[in-house]
Amino acid sequence: MSEYSIGVDEAGRGPVIGPLIVCAISIPSSDYNIMREIGARDSKAISKSRRESIYKLIHEEAIERNWNIGIVECEPFRIDHNNSVSNLNELEVTLFSEAIKNSNDNDESGSIFLDACDVNQERFGNNVRTKLGPLWSNWRIISEHSMDSSNALVAASSIVAKVTRDVTMQKLSKDIGIDLGSGYPSDPKTRSSINELITGKNPHDCLRWTWSTVRRAWEEMYGTSVPIRHPNNGNSSQTNIQHWIEGNHK
């Protein structure tokens, strides 16, 4: 039985527009040197063009070496609904475990490397272990802050998550007909688009209604509290490597 490694990271925790993406990449531990040779680094530390170049290399190697990639796209609806009953850290524990399960059928064993989202990195790892359940008890979990800067596999996951989110934001902008920018509140394009996205009966589905940026904009425009987001069909989508390939490389 081969020893495997799984690296997990996210992109889009803070934006007011668009999904939160979590990516888990599962590889034979002996392929670590390949990931390093690709040049995987923290997605925030490299240029957009470099990220996209490495993203393509990861895709090529994944096909050739049968790496598996699990991506969870958590839509704004799920984030808002979670905020009414829990917190973002607990949601990310769930999303990380979903991505891990989607990247590996658990026929192997090995190590799981997490870029911890909780201020308490050990607690985050323990919570993910609990969420994964007893079938994953043979796997070692290493949870650290900024692991995308120290671990090439986690860095690769951060790149896939970031590029996936960027592509999603570009598609949203095209579909809506507004340049939404990056989706982060600090982005002038994003800020200017919010007033257009709250002109209907309810804020647009692409917005995170529970974010303070949306609440303030709604209150300034209408003088009332932002509506409560009621349950609908907005669920996270999950993909494995084959769907990821088909969806991003047609």
C-alpha positions in Angstrom: 0.0 0.0 0.0 1.4 3.4 -1.0 2.0 6.2 1.4 0.0 9.3 0.4 0.1 12.9 1.3 -2.9 15.3 1.1 -2.5 19.1 1.1 -5.5 21.4 1.8 -5.9 25.1 1.5 -8.7 27.7 0.7 -9.2 30.9 -1.2 -11.9 33.4 -0.7 -12.5 33.5 3.1 -12.8 37.3 3.3 -14.5 38.5 0.1 -18.0 40.0 0.1 -18.8 38.6 -3.3 -18.5 35.0 -4.6 -17.7 31.6 -3.2 -15.2 30.3 -0.8 -13.1 27.6 -2.5 -11.3 24.7 -0.7 -8.9 22.5 -2.5 -7.3 19.2 -1.4 -4.6 17.5 -3.5 -3.7 13.9 -2.9 -0.4 12.5 -4.2 1.9 9.6 -3.5 4.4 10.9 -0.9 7.2 9.9 -3.3 5.9 12.6 -5.8 6.7 15.5 -3.4 9.8 16.3 -5.4 7.7 16.7 -8.5 5.5 19.3 -6.7 8.6 21.2 -5.7 10.0 21.1 -9.2 6.7 22.6 -10.5 7.5 25.6 -8.4 4.4 25.6 -6.2 4.6 28.5 -3.7 2.1 30.4 -1.6 -0.4 31.7 -4.2 -0.4 35.1 -2.5 3.4 35.4 -3.1 3.4 35.0 -6.8 1.9 36.9 -9.8 -1.4 36.1 -11.4 0.4 34.9 -14.6 2.7 32.7 -12.6 -0.2 31.2 -10.6 -2.0 30.3 -13.8 1.2 28.8 -15.3 1.7 26.6 -12.2 -2.0 25.7 -12.2 -1.6 24.3 -15.7 1.5 22.3 -14.7 -0.4 20.8 -11.7 -3.2 19.8 -14.1 -0.7 18.2 -16.5 1.1 16.3 -13.8 -2.2 15.2 -12.2 -3.3 13.6 -15.4 0.1 11.9 -16.0 0.6 10.7 -12.4 -3.0 10.0 -11.3 -3.0 12.6 -8.6 -6.5 13.4 -7.3 -7.9 16.8 -6.6 -11.0 17.5 -4.6 -12.5 21.0 -4.9 -15.4 22.3 -2.8 -17.1 25.5 -4.0 -19.0 27.0 -1.0 -21.6 29.5 -2.4 -22.5 32.7 -0.5 -25.9 31.2 0.5 -24.2 28.4 2.5 -21.8 30.9 4.1 -24.8 33.2 5.1 -26.8 30.2 6.4 -23.8 29.0 8.4 -23.4 32.4 10.0 -26.9 32.2 11.4 -26.0 29.0 13.3 -22.3 28.8 13.6 -19.0 30.6 12.6 -16.7 30.6 9.6 -14.0 28.5 11.4 -16.5 25.7 11.9 -17.7 25.9 8.4 -14.1 25.6 7.1 -13.6 22.5 9.2 -16.5 21.0 7.3 -15.3 22.2 3.9 -11.8 21.0 4.5 -13.1 17.5 5.5 -15.4 17.4 2.4 -12.5 18.3 0.1 -10.2 15.7 1.7 -12.8 13.0 1.3 -13.3 14.0 -2.3 -9.6 13.8 -3.1 -9.0 10.3 -1.7 -11.1 7.2 -1.3 -9.3 6.3 1.9 -7.9 3.1 0.5 -4.5 4.4 1.4 -2.9 6.0 4.4 -0.5 8.8 5.1 -0.3 12.4 6.1 -2.8 15.3 5.7 -1.3 18.8 5.8 -3.7 21.7 6.6 -3.2 25.4 6.3 -5.0 26.1 9.6 -7.8 28.6 9.5 -8.3 28.8 13.3 -6.1 31.0 15.5 -5.5 27.8 17.4 -3.8 25.6 14.7 -3.9 22.4 16.8 -7.6 22.8 17.5 -8.3 23.2 13.8 -6.5 20.0 13.0 -8.3 18.1 15.8 -11.7 19.4 14.6 -11.0 18.3 11.0 -10.0 14.9 12.3 -13.3 14.6 14.3 -15.2 15.7 11.2 -13.5 13.1 9.0 -14.5 10.4 11.4 -13.0 7.1 12.5 -12.4 5.8 9.0 -9.6 8.3 8.8 -8.0 7.5 12.1 -4.9 6.0 10.5 -4.0 9.3 8.8 -1.6 11.7 10.5 -2.9 15.3 10.5 -0.5 18.3 10.6 -2.2 21.6 11.0 -0.1 24.8 10.9 -0.6 28.5 10.1 0.9 29.7 6.8 1.6 26.1 5.7 1.2 27.3 2.1 4.5 29.0 2.6 6.4 26.0 4.0 4.8 23.0 2.2 4.8 22.6 -1.6 1.7 20.4 -1.6 -0.3 22.9 0.4 1.0 25.7 -1.8 -0.2 23.8 -4.8 -3.7 23.5 -3.2 -3.7 27.2 -2.5 -2.9 27.9 -6.2 -5.6 25.7 -7.5 -8.1 27.2 -5.0 -7.1 30.8 -6.0 -7.2 30.2 -9.7 -10.5 28.4 -9.5 -12.0 31.3 -7.5 -10.6 33.9 -10.0 -12.2 32.0 -12.9 -15.5 31.9 -11.0 -15.3 35.6 -10.4 -14.6 36.3 -14.0 -17.6 34.2 -15.0 -19.8 36.0 -12.5 -18.8 39.4 -13.9 -19.6 38.2 -17.4 -22.9 36.7 -16.5 -24.1 39.6 -14.4 -22.7 42.3 -16.7 -20.8 44.1 -14.0 -17.0 44.1 -13.3 -17.1 42.7 -9.8 -13.3 42.9 -9.4 -11.8 40.5 -6.9 -14.8 40.4 -4.6 -12.8 41.8 -1.7 -14.2 44.8 0.1 -10.9 46.7 -0.3 -11.2 46.5 -4.2 -12.7 49.7 -5.6 -14.4 47.7 -8.4 -16.0 45.5 -5.9 -17.1 48.4 -3.7 -18.6 50.2 -6.6 -20.5 47.1 -7.8 -22.3 46.5 -4.5 -24.8 49.3 -4.9 -25.9 47.8 -8.2 -26.2 44.4 -6.6 -28.6 45.5 -4.0 -31.2 47.3 -6.2 -33.6 44.4 -6.3 -36.1 43.1 -3.7 -33.2 41.3 -2.1 -29.4 41.5 -2.4 -28.0 39.6 -5.4 -27.3 35.9 -4.8 -23.6 36.4 -5.5 -23.3 38.6 -2.4 -22.7 37.4 1.2 -25.6 39.1 2.8 -24.3 38.7 6.4 -21.1 40.6 5.6 -20.9 44.0 7.2 -20.2 45.7 3.8 -23.5 44.5 2.4 -25.4 45.3 5.6 -24.2 48.8 5.7 -24.9 49.4 2.0 -28.4 48.0 2.3 -29.1 50.1 5.4 -27.8 53.3 3.7 -29.9 52.7 0.6 -33.2 51.5 2.2 -33.0 52.5 5.9 -33.8 48.9 7.0 -31.9 45.9 8.0 -30.7 43.5 5.2 -33.3 40.7 4.6 -32.7 37.3 6.2 -31.5 34.9 3.6 -34.0 32.0 3.5 -33.1 28.5 2.6 -33.0 27.7 -1.1 -31.2 25.3 -3.4 -27.8 26.9 -3.0 -25.4 24.2 -2.0 -21.7 23.7 -2.2 -20.5 21.9 -5.3 -17.9 19.2 -5.1 -15.7 17.9 -7.8 -12.9 15.4 -8.2 -10.0 15.6 -10.7 -12.0 14.4 -13.7 -14.8 17.0 -13.3 -12.1 19.6 -12.5 -10.3 18.8 -15.8 -13.5 18.8 -17.8 -14.7 22.1 -16.3 -11.5 24.0 -16.6 -9.8 22.7 -19.7 -12.4 22.4 -22.4 
